[in-house]
Amino acid sequence: MGLFTGAIAVGNLAGAFPAGRLVQLVGLKRSLMTCILLTLAVLGAKSLFLAFQLQLLFAFATGVGLSLWAVCISPAIAETTSERERPFAFSLFFSVGIGVGALGAFGASRMPGWLANHSPRFHSPGPDQLTLIASCCFAALGILPLAALTFSRIVIPITPRPLLSPSLMRFLPAVALWGLVTGSFSPFANVYLSVHMRLPLQKIGTVFSISQLVQVGAVLCAPLVFRRLGVIGGIISAQFATSLCFVLLALSNRPLIASSVYVALMAFQYMNEPGLYSLLMRMAPEEQRSGASASMSFVLSSMQLVAAASAGWAFKNFGYPVVLGTIAILPLIAAGMFRKLPSERMMGAQQQVAEGQPG
């Protein structure tokens, strides 16, 4: 499992910048179509060819596909919405993704048993393989709404601009630090609850299900927070709340309290996602959005990979309370870095000047 996870992460990193270049060459619609077709091919191959070495190759291809999706989706949402609608559009996108993912996990975990009971004659492909094949059919449905969308072809200016604007050069280090926060504890949450808090497996599943429901609500409420505090102010507030949650997790000695704090932690972390992507699209000129999205995807993926490896070693050697207390410092530093970013009004003025529009 560690090798598979690593192969996906390597594919994600390797595909980030080529994905941005692909969007510039063929456009958003063809890039998204490529992503869906690649997903179909990989899922189909996974279900039919079970050799270990091939599965590692398919895991790498999965990472490349996920990277292409991550790079495409931000400029796609930005192009189909106005700047005022954008925070809500990102919130809706992420909340639907979480909700549909939860429903998919619920159905997929039960489909092999249902197939085994109702179709006992199947030996090859088996119930697990048939479930993967069914997932291919669901993935193929994404082609239908995509075919109805139209995106403008972005014309790259003759006079090339810098790859990243000064605002983005200040934004990406802050995102990198936030990636360390999000990647440090999430992969080990089940171990924390089961080993450190002695929570039974069934109750851990309940905690994760509640967490997903709360995440949907938090992400949908994020635009209200951003409208009241501004996007940067909303991001900073969520980061302060995240830091507090890590402190409470470090001090918790009761499973119920730890479980409740974990649910709140995941809600605050996911609440930040629409704000980060909306801020990214506001900073980047239209022709640079795919490159900026690729840069952010690469930074987040690499930092989360580093965080997971480092945190796993630290949890083993120092224990959860010490490491969680240390992690709690990182959101505060990230909040300070976001606070130093240009104001949203200044960003809008800078973008108008960059695009040759009157301020």
C-alpha positions as CSV (number, residue, x, y, z in Angstrom):
1,M,0.0,0.0,0.0
2,G,2.9,2.3,0.7
3,L,4.3,1.7,-2.7
4,F,1.0,2.3,-4.4
5,T,0.5,5.6,-2.4
6,G,4.1,6.6,-3.4
7,A,3.5,5.8,-7.0
8,I,0.4,8.0,-7.1
9,A,2.3,10.8,-5.4
10,V,5.1,10.5,-7.9
11,G,2.7,10.6,-10.8
12,N,1.0,13.6,-9.4
13,L,4.3,15.5,-9.2
14,A,5.5,14.3,-12.6
15,G,2.2,15.4,-14.3
16,A,1.8,18.8,-12.8
17,F,3.8,21.0,-15.2
18,P,3.2,18.9,-18.4
19,A,-0.6,19.2,-17.6
20,G,-0.3,23.0,-17.5
21,R,1.5,22.9,-20.9
22,L,-1.2,20.6,-22.3
23,V,-3.9,23.1,-21.4
24,Q,-2.1,25.8,-23.2
25,L,-1.6,23.7,-26.3
26,V,-5.0,22.0,-26.7
27,G,-7.4,24.0,-24.4
28,L,-9.4,23.2,-21.3
29,K,-12.1,21.1,-22.9
30,R,-9.7,18.7,-24.7
31,S,-7.5,18.5,-21.6
32,L,-10.5,17.6,-19.4
33,M,-11.7,15.0,-22.0
34,T,-8.2,13.5,-21.9
35,C,-8.3,13.3,-18.1
36,I,-11.6,11.4,-18.2
37,L,-10.5,9.1,-21.0
38,L,-7.2,8.4,-19.1
39,T,-9.2,7.6,-16.0
40,L,-11.4,5.2,-17.9
41,A,-8.3,3.5,-19.4
42,V,-6.5,3.2,-16.1
43,L,-9.6,1.9,-14.2
44,G,-10.3,-0.6,-16.9
45,A,-6.7,-1.9,-16.9
46,K,-6.6,-2.0,-13.1
47,S,-9.7,-4.3,-13.1
48,L,-8.3,-6.7,-15.7
49,F,-4.5,-6.9,-15.2
50,L,-3.7,-7.8,-11.6
51,A,0.1,-8.2,-11.7
52,F,1.8,-6.3,-8.9
53,Q,4.3,-4.4,-11.2
54,L,1.4,-3.4,-13.5
55,Q,-0.6,-2.2,-10.6
56,L,2.3,0.1,-9.6
57,L,2.4,1.4,-13.2
58,F,-1.4,2.0,-13.1
59,A,-1.0,3.8,-9.7
60,F,1.5,6.2,-11.4
61,A,-0.9,6.8,-14.3
62,T,-3.6,7.5,-11.7
63,G,-1.4,10.2,-10.2
64,V,-0.9,11.8,-13.6
65,G,-4.6,11.8,-14.2
66,L,-5.3,13.4,-10.8
67,S,-2.7,16.0,-11.6
68,L,-4.3,16.9,-14.9
69,W,-7.7,17.1,-13.2
70,A,-6.3,19.4,-10.5
71,V,-4.6,21.7,-13.0
72,C,-7.7,22.0,-15.3
73,I,-10.4,22.4,-12.8
74,S,-9.4,25.8,-11.4
75,P,-9.2,27.7,-14.7
76,A,-12.3,25.9,-15.9
77,I,-14.3,27.2,-12.9
78,A,-12.7,30.6,-13.2
79,E,-13.7,30.9,-16.9
80,T,-17.3,29.9,-16.4
81,T,-17.9,32.2,-13.4
82,S,-17.5,35.9,-12.6
83,E,-15.1,37.1,-9.9
84,R,-18.1,37.6,-7.5
85,E,-19.5,34.1,-8.1
86,R,-16.1,32.4,-7.9
87,P,-15.8,31.6,-4.2
88,F,-19.3,30.1,-4.1
89,A,-18.5,28.1,-7.3
90,F,-15.4,26.6,-5.8
91,S,-17.3,25.9,-2.5
92,L,-20.1,24.1,-4.5
93,F,-17.5,22.1,-6.5
94,F,-15.6,20.9,-3.4
95,S,-18.8,20.2,-1.4
96,V,-20.3,18.2,-4.2
97,G,-17.0,16.3,-4.6
98,I,-16.9,15.4,-0.9
99,G,-20.6,14.4,-0.9
100,V,-20.5,12.3,-4.0
101,G,-17.2,10.7,-2.9
102,A,-18.9,9.7,0.4
103,L,-21.8,8.2,-1.5
104,G,-19.4,6.4,-3.9
105,A,-17.4,5.0,-1.0
106,F,-20.6,3.8,0.7
107,G,-21.8,2.1,-2.5
108,A,-18.5,0.7,-3.6
109,S,-17.8,-0.9,-0.2
110,R,-21.0,-2.9,-0.4
111,M,-21.1,-3.7,-4.1
112,P,-18.6,-6.6,-4.1
113,G,-20.7,-8.4,-1.4
114,W,-23.9,-7.7,-3.3
115,L,-22.4,-9.1,-6.5
116,A,-21.0,-12.2,-4.6
117,N,-24.4,-12.9,-3.2
118,H,-26.4,-12.4,-6.3
119,S,-23.9,-13.7,-8.9
120,P,-22.1,-16.5,-7.1
121,R,-21.0,-18.0,-10.5
122,F,-18.6,-15.2,-11.2
123,H,-15.0,-16.3,-10.7
124,S,-13.1,-14.2,-13.2
125,P,-13.6,-11.3,-13.2
126,G,-14.5,-11.4,-9.5
127,P,-16.8,-9.1,-7.5
128,D,-14.0,-6.6,-6.8
129,Q,-13.0,-6.4,-10.5
130,L,-16.7,-6.0,-11.5
131,T,-17.0,-3.1,-9.0
132,L,-14.0,-1.4,-10.7
133,I,-15.6,-2.0,-14.1
134,A,-18.8,-0.4,-12.8
135,S,-16.8,2.6,-11.7
136,C,-15.6,3.0,-15.3
137,C,-19.2,3.3,-16.4
138,F,-19.9,6.0,-13.8
139,A,-16.7,7.8,-14.9
140,A,-17.8,7.7,-18.5
141,L,-20.9,9.7,-17.7
142,G,-18.7,12.7,-17.1
143,I,-18.2,12.9,-20.9
144,L,-21.8,14.0,-21.4
145,P,-21.9,17.3,-19.5
146,L,-18.3,18.1,-20.6
147,A,-19.3,17.8,-24.3
148,A,-21.9,20.5,-23.8
149,L,-19.4,23.0,-22.3
150,T,-17.5,25.5,-24.3
151,F,-14.3,27.2,-23.3
152,S,-12.4,30.0,-25.1
153,R,-9.0,29.2,-26.5
154,I,-6.5,31.3,-24.5
155,V,-4.2,33.2,-26.8
156,I,-0.7,33.4,-25.4
157,P,0.7,36.9,-25.8
158,I,3.5,37.5,-28.3
159,T,5.5,39.4,-25.6
160,P,5.9,36.7,-22.9
161,R,5.2,37.7,-19.3
162,P,7.0,36.3,-16.4
163,L,5.9,32.8,-15.6
164,L,4.7,33.8,-12.1
165,S,3.7,37.3,-11.0
166,P,5.2,38.8,-7.8
167,S,2.0,38.1,-6.0
168,L,2.1,34.4,-6.9
169,M,5.7,34.2,-5.8
170,R,4.6,35.3,-2.4
171,F,1.5,33.2,-2.5
172,L,3.1,29.8,-3.3
173,P,5.4,29.7,-0.2
174,A,2.4,30.3,2.0
175,V,0.6,27.5,0.2
176,A,3.6,25.3,0.6
177,L,3.5,25.8,4.4
178,W,-0.2,25.1,4.4
179,G,0.5,21.9,2.5
180,L,2.7,20.8,5.3
181,V,-0.2,21.3,7.7
182,T,-2.8,19.4,5.7
183,G,-0.4,16.5,4.8
184,S,1.0,16.0,8.3
185,F,-2.0,14.5,10.2
186,S,-4.7,13.5,7.8
187,P,-2.9,10.2,6.6
188,F,-2.5,9.2,10.3
189,A,-5.9,10.2,11.7
190,N,-7.2,6.6,11.7
191,V,-4.1,5.4,13.5
192,Y,-4.4,8.3,16.0
193,L,-8.0,7.4,16.8
194,S,-7.5,3.6,16.9
195,V,-4.1,3.3,18.6
196,H,-3.8,6.5,20.7
197,M,-7.4,7.0,21.6
198,R,-8.4,3.2,21.6
199,L,-11.5,3.9,19.5
200,P,-13.1,0.8,18.0
201,L,-13.0,0.4,14.2
202,Q,-16.8,0.8,13.8
203,K,-16.8,4.1,15.7
204,I,-13.9,5.3,13.6
205,G,-16.0,4.8,10.5
206,T,-18.8,6.7,12.1
207,V,-16.4,9.6,13.0
208,F,-15.2,9.7,9.4
209,S,-18.7,9.7,8.0
210,I,-19.8,12.6,10.3
211,S,-16.6,14.4,9.3
212,Q,-17.5,14.2,5.6
213,L,-21.0,15.6,6.3
214,V,-19.6,18.4,8.3
215,Q,-17.0,19.1,5.6
216,V,-19.8,19.5,3.1
217,G,-21.6,22.1,5.3
218,A,-18.4,23.9,6.1
219,V,-17.4,24.2,2.5
220,L,-20.8,25.5,1.5
221,C,-20.7,28.1,4.3
222,A,-17.2,29.3,3.3
223,P,-18.5,31.9,0.8
224,L,-20.5,33.6,3.6
225,V,-17.3,33.8,5.7
226,F,-15.3,35.1,2.7
227,R,-18.0,37.7,1.9
228,R,-17.8,39.0,5.5
229,L,-14.1,38.8,6.2
230,G,-12.7,38.8,2.6
231,V,-11.0,35.8,1.1
232,I,-7.7,36.4,2.8
233,G,-9.3,37.2,6.1
234,G,-11.4,34.0,5.9
235,I,-8.3,31.9,5.1
236,I,-6.4,33.4,8.0
237,S,-9.4,32.8,10.4
238,A,-9.6,29.1,9.3
239,Q,-5.9,28.7,9.9
240,F,-6.1,30.1,13.4
241,A,-9.0,27.7,14.1
242,T,-6.9,24.8,12.6
243,S,-4.0,25.6,15.0
244,L,-6.4,25.6,18.0
245,C,-7.7,22.1,16.9
246,F,-4.2,20.7,16.8
247,V,-3.6,22.0,20.3
248,L,-6.8,20.4,21.5
249,L,-5.9,17.1,19.8
250,A,-2.5,17.1,21.5
251,L,-4.2,17.7,24.9
252,S,-7.1,15.3,24.4
253,N,-7.3,12.1,26.5
254,R,-10.9,11.2,25.9
255,P,-12.1,9.6,22.6
256,L,-15.3,11.6,22.4
257,I,-13.4,14.9,22.7
258,A,-10.7,13.8,20.3
259,S,-13.3,12.7,17.7
260,S,-15.2,16.0,17.9
261,V,-12.0,18.0,17.5
262,Y,-11.0,15.9,14.5
263,V,-14.3,16.6,12.9
264,A,-13.8,20.3,13.5
265,L,-10.2,20.2,12.2
266,M,-11.2,18.6,8.9
267,A,-14.0,21.2,8.5
268,F,-11.7,24.1,8.9
269,Q,-9.1,22.6,6.6
270,Y,-11.5,22.0,3.8
271,M,-13.2,25.4,4.3
272,N,-9.9,26.9,3.2
273,E,-9.9,25.1,-0.2
274,P,-12.4,27.3,-2.1
275,G,-10.6,30.4,-0.8
276,L,-7.2,29.3,-1.9
277,Y,-8.3,28.4,-5.4
278,S,-10.4,31.6,-5.8
279,L,-7.4,33.7,-4.6
280,L,-5.1,31.8,-7.0
281,M,-7.4,32.6,-10.0
282,R,-7.7,36.2,-8.9
283,M,-3.9,36.6,-8.9
284,A,-3.2,35.0,-12.2
285,P,-3.9,36.6,-15.6
286,E,-6.2,34.5,-17.8
287,E,-3.4,33.1,-20.0
288,Q,-1.3,32.2,-17.0
289,R,-4.0,30.4,-15.0
290,S,-3.2,26.9,-16.2
291,G,0.5,27.5,-15.3
292,A,-0.4,28.9,-11.9
293,S,-2.7,26.0,-11.2
294,A,0.1,23.6,-12.2
295,S,2.5,25.4,-9.9
296,M,0.1,25.2,-7.0
297,S,-0.7,21.6,-7.6
298,F,3.0,20.7,-7.7
299,V,3.7,22.7,-4.5
300,L,0.8,21.2,-2.5
301,S,1.6,17.6,-3.7
302,S,5.3,17.8,-2.9
303,M,4.8,19.4,0.5
304,Q,2.1,16.9,1.5
305,L,4.4,14.1,0.5
306,V,7.2,15.5,2.6
307,A,4.8,16.1,5.5
308,A,3.4,12.6,5.5
309,A,6.9,11.0,5.5
310,S,8.2,13.3,8.2
311,A,5.1,13.1,10.4
312,G,5.1,9.3,10.2
313,W,8.7,9.2,11.5
314,A,7.9,11.9,14.2
315,F,4.8,10.2,15.5
316,K,6.7,7.0,15.9
317,N,9.6,8.5,17.7
318,F,8.0,11.3,19.8
319,G,4.4,10.4,20.2
320,Y,1.2,12.2,19.1
321,P,1.0,15.0,21.8
322,V,4.5,16.4,21.1
323,V,4.2,16.3,17.3
324,L,0.6,17.6,17.2
325,G,1.6,20.5,19.4
326,T,4.5,21.3,17.0
327,I,2.2,21.1,14.0
328,A,-0.1,23.6,15.7
329,I,2.6,26.3,15.1
330,L,2.6,25.9,11.3
331,P,-0.9,27.3,10.6
332,L,0.0,30.4,12.6
333,I,3.1,31.0,10.5
334,A,1.1,30.3,7.3
335,A,-1.5,32.8,8.5
336,G,1.3,35.4,9.0
337,M,2.4,34.8,5.4
338,F,-1.1,35.1,4.0
339,R,-1.5,38.3,5.9
340,K,1.4,39.9,4.1
341,L,-0.2,39.2,0.7
342,P,-1.5,42.2,-1.3
343,S,-5.1,43.1,-0.4
344,E,-7.8,41.8,-2.7
345,R,-8.6,45.3,-4.0
346,M,-4.9,45.8,-4.9
347,M,-4.8,42.4,-6.6
348,G,-7.8,43.4,-8.8
349,A,-6.1,46.7,-9.7
350,Q,-2.8,44.9,-10.5
351,Q,-4.7,42.4,-12.7
352,Q,-6.5,45.2,-14.6
353,V,-3.1,46.9,-15.3
354,A,-1.6,43.6,-16.4
355,E,-4.5,43.0,-18.8
356,G,-4.3,46.6,-20.2
357,Q,-7.6,47.7,-18.7
358,P,-8.1,51.1,-17.0
359,G,-7.8,50.9,-13.2
